[in-house]
């Protein structure tokens, strides 16, 4: 829960991200507590320096913090750093109206001490969209003679607000853009959502969602398929994490689907 401003260098501009950090180290059995001030020092030294010299990415910053934790905690064998920041992109509504939309940017790094300290980092996003239920759509179609002749045509169903997160491990030498991850997730839902919609936008958006009814499991499958297409050059050992949570409109509970796998596992026939 440590909040700091982070300056990130992007092409032709510098972006300021209000970022929340969570940092962890493990303890040997014979040590009662960690030196918590060292965690804050590790964050402060690197983040404060980013104000003067912007970092190349949020995931590069958390990787540097994780390595710094190992320096400051010589008794620790593992360190972990999470960072989450609000992120904005300009999008176009279905009828072509520009709209500034919010997303969550999530970076993670894990450091492990062996013969040397090894750090693995990942970058991810959290996207809010919508899904339309395929099950209710088919049940209504089959139970109403008026809809029986409309096979293949989207009809009424119930909707969910869907929150999907995607994280992709970023090995050294590779660069993964958050904008691309947002596009992958949004295109895997029934439809995106927008802050401001006029009536023509609303109609087109609902029509779009009903034309692509998706179970929460479908969203995860779609995300994974698009990741495989987009990142063919990433090594097999890179880990992908997808979690999709649909806030049900006709139930008091939510539906959740999740998959964690290496790209090698996903590529296997």
C-alpha atoms as a printed R data frame, in Angstrom:
    type eleno elety resid chain resno       x       y       z
1   ATOM     1    CA   UNK     A     1   0.000   0.000   0.000
2   ATOM     2    CA   UNK     A     2   2.913   2.396  -0.568
3   ATOM     3    CA   UNK     A     3   1.819   5.142  -2.983
4   ATOM     4    CA   UNK     A     4   4.359   6.982  -5.131
5   ATOM     5    CA   UNK     A     5   4.451   8.950  -8.397
6   ATOM     6    CA   UNK     A     6   6.419   7.169 -11.119
7   ATOM     7    CA   UNK     A     7   7.770   8.840 -14.241
8   ATOM     8    CA   UNK     A     8   7.831   6.515 -17.260
9   ATOM     9    CA   UNK     A     9   9.503   7.456 -20.541
10  ATOM    10    CA   UNK     A    10   7.294   6.729 -23.549
11  ATOM    11    CA   UNK     A    11   7.932   7.622 -27.200
12  ATOM    12    CA   UNK     A    12   7.877  11.423 -27.485
13  ATOM    13    CA   UNK     A    13   6.541  11.960 -23.954
14  ATOM    14    CA   UNK     A    14   6.888  11.186 -20.240
15  ATOM    15    CA   UNK     A    15   3.919   9.673 -18.410
16  ATOM    16    CA   UNK     A    16   3.342  10.134 -14.676
17  ATOM    17    CA   UNK     A    17   1.692   7.147 -13.014
18  ATOM    18    CA   UNK     A    18   0.256   7.320  -9.504
19  ATOM    19    CA   UNK     A    19   1.387   3.892  -8.383
20  ATOM    20    CA   UNK     A    20   0.714   1.684  -5.368
21  ATOM    21    CA   UNK     A    21   3.481  -0.735  -4.351
22  ATOM    22    CA   UNK     A    22   3.367  -3.927  -2.302
23  ATOM    23    CA   UNK     A    23   6.748  -5.426  -1.355
24  ATOM    24    CA   UNK     A    24   7.629  -8.666   0.415
25  ATOM    25    CA   UNK     A    25  10.681 -10.634   1.579
26  ATOM    26    CA   UNK     A    26  10.888 -14.007   3.271
27  ATOM    27    CA   UNK     A    27  12.492 -14.616   6.671
28  ATOM    28    CA   UNK     A    28  14.837 -17.350   7.921
29  ATOM    29    CA   UNK     A    29  13.412 -19.454  10.739
30  ATOM    30    CA   UNK     A    30  15.637 -17.868  13.375
31  ATOM    31    CA   UNK     A    31  14.735 -14.239  12.654
32  ATOM    32    CA   UNK     A    32  11.710 -12.777  14.370
33  ATOM    33    CA   UNK     A    33  10.932  -9.912  11.982
34  ATOM    34    CA   UNK     A    34  12.000  -8.119   8.821
35  ATOM    35    CA   UNK     A    35  13.648  -4.701   8.747
36  ATOM    36    CA   UNK     A    36  10.599  -3.018   7.269
37  ATOM    37    CA   UNK     A    37  12.246   0.380   6.827
38  ATOM    38    CA   UNK     A    38  14.540  -1.205   4.250
39  ATOM    39    CA   UNK     A    39  11.522  -2.003   2.095
40  ATOM    40    CA   UNK     A    40  10.561   1.661   2.049
41  ATOM    41    CA   UNK     A    41  14.166   2.623   1.310
42  ATOM    42    CA   UNK     A    42  14.288   0.251  -1.661
43  ATOM    43    CA   UNK     A    43  11.120   1.800  -3.089
44  ATOM    44    CA   UNK     A    44  12.078   5.367  -2.288
45  ATOM    45    CA   UNK     A    45  15.606   5.274  -3.696
46  ATOM    46    CA   UNK     A    46  14.497   3.972  -7.092
47  ATOM    47    CA   UNK     A    47  11.115   5.657  -7.432
48  ATOM    48    CA   UNK     A    48  12.335   9.060  -6.292
49  ATOM    49    CA   UNK     A    49  15.168   8.809  -8.807
50  ATOM    50    CA   UNK     A    50  12.575   8.234 -11.567
51  ATOM    51    CA   UNK     A    51  11.346  11.790 -11.020
52  ATOM    52    CA   UNK     A    52  14.733  13.014 -12.270
53  ATOM    53    CA   UNK     A    53  15.401  10.181 -14.716
54  ATOM    54    CA   UNK     A    54  12.208   8.474 -15.978
55  ATOM    55    CA   UNK     A    55  12.233   4.668 -16.044
56  ATOM    56    CA   UNK     A    56  11.738   2.733 -19.265
57  ATOM    57    CA   UNK     A    57   8.724   0.809 -17.937
58  ATOM    58    CA   UNK     A    58   6.834  -0.052 -14.765
59  ATOM    59    CA   UNK     A    59   7.955  -3.690 -14.960
60  ATOM    60    CA   UNK     A    60  11.602  -2.627 -15.237
61  ATOM    61    CA   UNK     A    61  11.147  -0.524 -12.113
62  ATOM    62    CA   UNK     A    62   9.641  -3.337 -10.020
63  ATOM    63    CA   UNK     A    63  12.432  -5.655 -11.203
64  ATOM    64    CA   UNK     A    64  15.003  -3.132  -9.973
65  ATOM    65    CA   UNK     A    65  13.174  -2.799  -6.637
66  ATOM    66    CA   UNK     A    66  13.092  -6.597  -6.231
67  ATOM    67    CA   UNK     A    67  16.861  -6.766  -6.808
68  ATOM    68    CA   UNK     A    68  17.368  -3.892  -4.366
69  ATOM    69    CA   UNK     A    69  15.384  -5.805  -1.720
70  ATOM    70    CA   UNK     A    70  17.899  -8.648  -1.954
71  ATOM    71    CA   UNK     A    71  20.724  -6.166  -1.345
72  ATOM    72    CA   UNK     A    72  19.051  -4.627   1.681
73  ATOM    73    CA   UNK     A    73  17.902  -7.965   3.170
74  ATOM    74    CA   UNK     A    74  20.976 -10.264   2.997
75  ATOM    75    CA   UNK     A    75  19.133 -12.855   5.127
76  ATOM    76    CA   UNK     A    76  16.274 -13.169   2.576
77  ATOM    77    CA   UNK     A    77  16.183 -15.697  -0.254
78  ATOM    78    CA   UNK     A    78  13.015 -14.427  -1.975
79  ATOM    79    CA   UNK     A    79  11.581 -10.995  -2.666
80  ATOM    80    CA   UNK     A    80   8.405  -9.969  -4.426
81  ATOM    81    CA   UNK     A    81   7.177  -6.592  -5.684
82  ATOM    82    CA   UNK     A    82   3.767  -5.618  -7.047
83  ATOM    83    CA   UNK     A    83   2.843  -2.278  -8.572
84  ATOM    84    CA   UNK     A    84  -0.597  -1.140  -9.725
85  ATOM    85    CA   UNK     A    85  -1.362   2.155 -11.448
86  ATOM    86    CA   UNK     A    86  -4.270   3.870 -13.173
87  ATOM    87    CA   UNK     A    87  -3.752   4.029 -16.916
88  ATOM    88    CA   UNK     A    88  -5.706   5.947 -19.547
89  ATOM    89    CA   UNK     A    89  -6.144   5.423 -23.277
90  ATOM    90    CA   UNK     A    90  -8.164   7.364 -25.798
91  ATOM    91    CA   UNK     A    91 -10.752   5.066 -27.384
92  ATOM    92    CA   UNK     A    92 -13.536   5.548 -29.926
93  ATOM    93    CA   UNK     A    93 -17.148   4.735 -29.026
94  ATOM    94    CA   UNK     A    94 -19.128   2.562 -31.486
95  ATOM    95    CA   UNK     A    95 -20.358   5.684 -33.285
96  ATOM    96    CA   UNK     A    96 -16.890   7.242 -33.485
97  ATOM    97    CA   UNK     A    97 -16.911   9.587 -30.478
98  ATOM    98    CA   UNK     A    98 -13.470   9.927 -28.779
99  ATOM    99    CA   UNK     A    99 -13.471   8.937 -25.116
100 ATOM   100    CA   UNK     A   100 -10.674   8.752 -22.523
101 ATOM   101    CA   UNK     A   101 -11.019   5.373 -20.798
102 ATOM   102    CA   UNK     A   102  -9.383   4.076 -17.620
103 ATOM   103    CA   UNK     A   103  -7.555   0.793 -17.094
104 ATOM   104    CA   UNK     A   104  -5.265  -0.710 -14.481
105 ATOM   105    CA   UNK     A   105  -1.616  -1.334 -15.204
106 ATOM   106    CA   UNK     A   106  -0.084  -4.127 -13.090
107 ATOM   107    CA   UNK     A   107   3.602  -5.050 -12.863
108 ATOM   108    CA   UNK     A   108   5.191  -7.810 -10.812
109 ATOM   109    CA   UNK     A   109   8.739  -8.970 -10.112
110 ATOM   110    CA   UNK     A   110  10.137 -11.918  -8.163
111 ATOM   111    CA   UNK     A   111  13.754 -12.100  -7.021
112 ATOM   112    CA   UNK     A   112  15.411 -15.313  -5.838
113 ATOM   113    CA   UNK     A   113  18.866 -15.653  -4.333
114 ATOM   114    CA   UNK     A   114  20.943 -18.584  -5.570
115 ATOM   115    CA   UNK     A   115  24.524 -18.453  -6.790
116 ATOM   116    CA   UNK     A   116  23.363 -15.022  -7.936
117 ATOM   117    CA   UNK     A   117  20.140 -13.079  -7.649
118 ATOM   118    CA   UNK     A   118  17.728 -13.890 -10.475
119 ATOM   119    CA   UNK     A   119  14.743 -11.630 -11.188
120 ATOM   120    CA   UNK     A   120  11.657 -12.495 -13.245
121 ATOM   121    CA   UNK     A   121   9.218  -9.757 -14.190
122 ATOM   122    CA   UNK     A   122   5.807  -9.509 -15.796
123 ATOM   123    CA   UNK     A   123   3.509  -6.797 -17.074
124 ATOM   124    CA   UNK     A   124  -0.260  -6.937 -17.084
125 ATOM   125    CA   UNK     A   125  -3.511  -5.029 -17.326
126 ATOM   126    CA   UNK     A   126  -6.947  -5.124 -15.764
127 ATOM   127    CA   UNK     A   127  -9.809  -4.269 -18.099
128 ATOM   128    CA   UNK     A   128 -13.495  -3.634 -17.440
129 ATOM   129    CA   UNK     A   129 -15.906  -4.689 -20.189
130 ATOM   130    CA   UNK     A   130 -19.099  -6.685 -20.650
131 ATOM   131    CA   UNK     A   131 -20.265 -10.154 -21.605
132 ATOM   132    CA   UNK     A   132 -23.605 -11.419 -22.898
133 ATOM   133    CA   UNK     A   133 -24.753 -14.862 -21.742
134 ATOM   134    CA   UNK     A   134 -24.916 -17.504 -24.537
135 ATOM   135    CA   UNK     A   135 -26.919 -19.940 -22.386
136 ATOM   136    CA   UNK     A   136 -29.892 -17.656 -21.737
137 ATOM   137    CA   UNK     A   137 -29.866 -16.576 -25.389
138 ATOM   138    CA   UNK     A   138 -30.234 -20.152 -26.642
139 ATOM   139    CA   UNK     A   139 -32.766 -21.073 -23.961
140 ATOM   140    CA   UNK     A   140 -34.979 -18.148 -24.970
141 ATOM   141    CA   UNK     A   141 -34.565 -18.977 -28.653
142 ATOM   142    CA   UNK     A   142 -35.537 -22.634 -28.143
143 ATOM   143    CA   UNK     A   143 -38.440 -21.866 -25.824
144 ATOM   144    CA   UNK     A   144 -40.158 -19.239 -27.953
145 ATOM   145    CA   UNK     A   145 -41.558 -20.163 -31.395
146 ATOM   146    CA   UNK     A   146 -41.234 -16.543 -32.504
147 ATOM   147    CA   UNK     A   147 -37.445 -16.835 -32.211
148 ATOM   148    CA   UNK     A   148 -37.092 -20.346 -33.636
149 ATOM   149    CA   UNK     A   149 -36.555 -19.084 -37.183
150 ATOM   150    CA   UNK     A   150 -33.833 -16.650 -36.047
151 ATOM   151    CA   UNK     A   151 -31.054 -19.223 -35.790
152 ATOM   152    CA   UNK     A   152 -27.730 -17.414 -35.826
153 ATOM   153    CA   UNK     A   153 -29.318 -14.015 -35.165
154 ATOM   154    CA   UNK     A   154 -28.532 -12.538 -31.718
155 ATOM   155    CA   UNK     A   155 -31.589 -12.134 -29.483
156 ATOM   156    CA   UNK     A   156 -32.238 -11.010 -25.910
157 ATOM   157    CA   UNK     A   157 -30.115 -12.319 -23.045
158 ATOM   158    CA   UNK     A   158 -28.734 -11.063 -19.753
159 ATOM   159    CA   UNK     A   159 -25.410  -9.245 -19.461
160 ATOM   160    CA   UNK     A   160 -22.548  -9.076 -16.993
161 ATOM   161    CA   UNK     A   161 -19.957  -6.463 -16.203
162 ATOM   162    CA   UNK     A   162 -16.732  -8.348 -16.787
163 ATOM   163    CA   UNK     A   163 -13.357  -7.636 -15.192
164 ATOM   164    CA   UNK     A   164 -10.485  -9.487 -16.823
165 ATOM   165    CA   UNK     A   165  -6.805  -9.346 -15.909
166 ATOM   166    CA   UNK     A   166  -3.942 -10.522 -18.102
167 ATOM   167    CA   UNK     A   167  -0.316 -10.819 -17.061
168 ATOM   168    CA   UNK     A   168   2.535 -11.909 -19.325
169 ATOM   169    CA   UNK     A   169   6.061 -12.666 -18.179
170 ATOM   170    CA   UNK     A   170   8.572 -10.439 -19.943
171 ATOM   171    CA   UNK     A   171  11.969 -12.147 -20.371
172 ATOM   172    CA   UNK     A   172  15.104 -10.072 -20.852
173 ATOM   173    CA   UNK     A   173  15.377  -8.717 -24.363
174 ATOM   174    CA   UNK     A   174  11.620  -8.593 -24.937
175 ATOM   175    CA   UNK     A   175   9.334  -5.572 -24.733
176 ATOM   176    CA   UNK     A   176   5.598  -5.999 -24.139
177 ATOM   177    CA   UNK     A   177   3.355  -2.968 -24.565
178 ATOM   178    CA   UNK     A   178   0.463  -2.470 -22.146
179 ATOM   179    CA   UNK     A   179  -1.636  -0.988 -24.957
180 ATOM   180    CA   UNK     A   180  -1.405  -4.311 -26.814
181 ATOM   181    CA   UNK     A   181  -2.517  -6.219 -23.714
182 ATOM   182    CA   UNK     A   182  -5.526  -3.922 -23.323
183 ATOM   183    CA   UNK     A   183  -6.475  -4.555 -26.957
184 ATOM   184    CA   UNK     A   184  -6.165  -8.326 -26.480
185 ATOM   185    CA   UNK     A   185  -8.455  -8.331 -23.442
186 ATOM   186    CA   UNK     A   186 -11.078  -5.941 -24.824
187 ATOM   187    CA   UNK     A   187 -11.389  -7.868 -28.078
188 ATOM   188    CA   UNK     A   188 -11.892 -11.098 -26.099
189 ATOM   189    CA   UNK     A   189 -15.024  -9.851 -24.303
190 ATOM   190    CA   UNK     A   190 -18.483  -9.534 -25.805
191 ATOM   191    CA   UNK     A   191 -17.940  -5.756 -25.939
192 ATOM   192    CA   UNK     A   192 -15.964  -2.981 -24.239
193 ATOM   193    CA   UNK     A   193 -17.567  -0.432 -21.930
194 ATOM   194    CA   UNK     A   194 -17.323   3.372 -22.005
195 ATOM   195    CA   UNK     A   195 -17.757   6.210 -19.521
196 ATOM   196    CA   UNK     A   196 -19.996   8.305 -21.803
197 ATOM   197    CA   UNK     A   197 -22.392   6.891 -24.409
198 ATOM   198    CA   UNK     A   198 -25.101   8.686 -26.335
199 ATOM   199    CA   UNK     A   199 -28.181   6.691 -27.368
200 ATOM   200    CA   UNK     A   200 -26.868   5.649 -30.812
201 ATOM   201    CA   UNK     A   201 -23.653   4.453 -29.107
202 ATOM   202    CA   UNK     A   202 -25.647   2.472 -26.540
203 ATOM   203    CA   UNK     A   203 -27.706   0.742 -29.203
204 ATOM   204    CA   UNK     A   204 -24.688  -0.192 -31.271
205 ATOM   205    CA   UNK     A   205 -22.755  -1.406 -28.210
206 ATOM   206    CA   UNK     A   206 -25.596  -3.656 -26.987
207 ATOM   207    CA   UNK     A   207 -25.990  -5.034 -30.496
208 ATOM   208    CA   UNK     A   208 -22.252  -5.731 -30.674
209 ATOM   209    CA   UNK     A   209 -22.267  -7.532 -27.310
210 ATOM   210    CA   UNK     A   210 -25.221  -9.745 -28.240
211 ATOM   211    CA   UNK     A   211 -23.547 -10.666 -31.519
212 ATOM   212    CA   UNK     A   212 -20.635 -12.107 -29.494
213 ATOM   213    CA   UNK     A   213 -22.146 -13.894 -26.481
214 ATOM   214    CA   UNK     A   214 -19.389 -15.215 -24.211
215 ATOM   215    CA   UNK     A   215 -19.160 -17.355 -21.113
216 ATOM   216    CA   UNK     A   216 -16.527 -16.233 -18.635
217 ATOM   217    CA   UNK     A   217 -14.540 -19.324 -19.696
218 ATOM   218    CA   UNK     A   218 -14.779 -18.151 -23.316
219 ATOM   219    CA   UNK     A   219 -13.154 -14.856 -22.387
220 ATOM   220    CA   UNK     A   220 -10.145 -16.657 -20.895
221 ATOM   221    CA   UNK     A   221  -9.847 -18.918 -23.968
222 ATOM   222    CA   UNK     A   222 -10.061 -15.936 -26.309
223 ATOM   223    CA   UNK     A   223  -7.379 -14.021 -24.382
224 ATOM   224    CA   UNK     A   224  -5.009 -16.993 -24.416
225 ATOM   225    CA   UNK     A   225  -5.539 -17.548 -28.134
226 ATOM   226    CA   UNK     A   226  -4.755 -13.925 -28.910
227 ATOM   227    CA   UNK     A   227  -1.667 -13.998 -26.687
228 ATOM   228    CA   UNK     A   228  -0.350 -16.985 -28.643
229 ATOM   229    CA   UNK     A   229  -0.924 -15.153 -31.920
230 ATOM   230    CA   UNK     A   230   0.606 -11.873 -30.754
231 ATOM   231    CA   UNK     A   231   3.674 -13.219 -28.955
232 ATOM   232    CA   UNK     A   232   4.956 -16.021 -31.160
233 ATOM   233    CA   UNK     A   233   8.560 -15.051 -30.351
234 ATOM   234    CA   UNK     A   234   8.263 -15.314 -26.566
235 ATOM   235    CA   UNK     A   235  10.015 -18.417 -25.168
236 ATOM   236    CA   UNK     A   236   8.099 -21.476 -24.009
237 ATOM   237    CA   UNK     A   237   8.999 -20.896 -20.359
238 ATOM   238    CA   UNK     A   238   7.235 -17.498 -20.193
239 ATOM   239    CA   UNK     A   239   4.208 -17.628 -17.896
240 ATOM   240    CA   UNK     A   240   0.786 -16.222 -18.802
241 ATOM   241    CA   UNK     A   241  -1.927 -15.542 -16.218
242 ATOM   242    CA   UNK     A   242  -5.530 -14.753 -17.127
243 ATOM   243    CA   UNK     A   243  -8.438 -14.263 -14.742
244 ATOM   244    CA   UNK     A   244 -11.936 -13.241 -15.786
245 ATOM   245    CA   UNK     A   245 -14.640 -12.275 -13.301
246 ATOM   246    CA   UNK     A   246 -18.220 -11.650 -14.421
247 ATOM   247    CA   UNK     A   247 -20.506  -9.751 -12.060
248 ATOM   248    CA   UNK     A   248 -23.768 -11.592 -12.695
249 ATOM   249    CA   UNK     A   249 -26.897  -9.584 -13.356
250 ATOM   250    CA   UNK     A   250 -29.487 -12.282 -12.507
251 ATOM   251    CA   UNK     A   251 -27.577 -14.050  -9.703
252 ATOM   252    CA   UNK     A   252 -26.267 -12.898  -6.352
253 ATOM   253    CA   UNK     A   253 -22.913 -14.534  -7.046
254 ATOM   254    CA   UNK     A   254 -20.192 -13.987  -9.650
255 ATOM   255    CA   UNK     A   255 -18.715 -16.353 -12.237
256 ATOM   256    CA   UNK     A   256 -14.919 -16.654 -12.369
257 ATOM   257    CA   UNK     A   257 -12.553 -18.442 -14.759
258 ATOM   258    CA   UNK     A   258  -8.765 -18.551 -14.579
259 ATOM   259    CA   UNK     A   259  -5.786 -20.133 -16.310
260 ATOM   260    CA   UNK     A   260  -2.103 -19.986 -15.411
261 ATOM   261    CA   UNK     A   261   0.251 -21.686 -17.854
262 ATOM   262    CA   UNK     A   262   3.558 -21.398 -19.665
263 ATOM   263    CA   UNK     A   263   3.465 -20.536 -23.341
264 ATOM   264    CA   UNK     A   264   4.952 -23.962 -23.980
265 ATOM   265    CA   UNK     A   265   1.969 -25.629 -22.327
266 ATOM   266    CA   UNK     A   266  -0.420 -23.511 -24.362
267 ATOM   267    CA   UNK     A   267   1.426 -24.280 -27.610
268 ATOM   268    CA   UNK     A   268   1.461 -28.034 -27.032
269 ATOM   269    CA   UNK     A   269  -0.865 -29.987 -29.397
